[in-house]
């Protein structure tokens, strides 16, 4: 059993942040914020274990970046913390919210120096502004701002949280159970990233790298009589549609795989398995919208999409502009960022025999330029 483990909480949905990318996925050069924060801690101290708590849908992507221990978060901060504590057996545990992304090494030293059995060590700051409560001024000298990271005696923290009480941090849990809470000097560097406006005051953050990511997708569907044909989200005038579990929009399916490939998020079958009845006759436009939001939430912006539709029939050219507009609307990008090409099968193979259609797609992404967004605020 080691002396000290580290838990980093990064499972939030960033509902107050106000940008399409979640806080934990703001890229610092070529690293997402959660990894940037984790490495800033591990460079300062040799922890016996590092546990990163992430959104269940993002764990696979997180694991592709590092060999830390990962666990799915819960419905609340406390539930996420409890999930992580199940993996910890060290004497002490340091807990930090990813939103506290600028580590002050001297603060870490003060926490380590003050650690004590059955206690929680908390960094605090004084309140310098005049403060009103319920319309009346109160004595600011009696107020204390509490920060993270917080260092707790692990066994005591587990015991305290093993009930239905809900606490906003470790210190309030220790206080509620009459356990020692040790205050130490906090740091102005340890500001919390809550709103997009906070980005301007966090000096440790680094601009994302200019690093295009390209993904490729392909999909094939045979024809089916009497079904509405849909391509790129557009209804096509044709007596035949596509045989598929969903509406069979072969172009959107190829584009989804291209987007997932560029963002390292797997493939369409993993996200929307055809063994799941809820995707029976699914509207592919809605599936693409889900993927678009997912890709953006984990730190990317869409630069360009290029599709090649290989079909002997029907004729694609009359629908190209409408297709571009439909895809651009779904992806919330400019129509100029969508390119659609069409060709025939030259009467060769299953395409040439008018048995089906194949679509190839590429998608180019770049890291979301959050550093440019906040300058405009």
Secondary structure, DSSP 8 states (H G I E B T S, - for coil): --SEEEEEEE----TTT-SSS-GGG-EEBTEEHHHHHHHHHHTT---S-EEEEE-GGGHHHHHTT--SEEEE--SSHHHHHHHHHTT--SSEEEEEETTS----HHHHHHHHHH--TTEEEEEEEE--S-EEETTEEE-GGG-EEEEEEEEEEHHHHHHHHSSS---SSHHHHHHHTT-EEEEEE--TT-----SGGGGGG-TT---B----EEEEEEEEEEEEETS-EEETTEEE--SEEE-SSSS--HHHHHHHHHHHHHTT---HHHHS-TTSGGGTT--HHHHHHHHHHHHHHTTEEEEEEEEEEE-SSS--GGGHHHHHHHHHHHHTS-GGGEEEEEE--TT-HHHHTTSEEEEEEEEEEEE--HHHHGGG-
